[in-house]
Amino acid sequence: MIYREAGQFKTSYNSDQALLPIAQDRFFVIGLLVGAYFVIPFVANDYWLDSIFLQFFIYALAAIGLIF
């Protein structure tokens, strides 16, 4: 791993059971979502949206379907 949980102490049971208990995980997910919502739609052209990302989304939905 790039980082460790050392020094990130939980003060309640709810914070210990959080979905993303490590601060670096939260920052990464927030950055990924910001990139997905604000950067990709303005940078990608029709080729990327129709042929590349569409295949990625189809396989992602198939993988989610295999989990549940």
Secondary structure by P-SEA (a helix, b strand, c coil): ccccccccccccccccccccccaaaaaaaaaaaaaacccccccccccccccaaaaaaaaaaaaaaaac
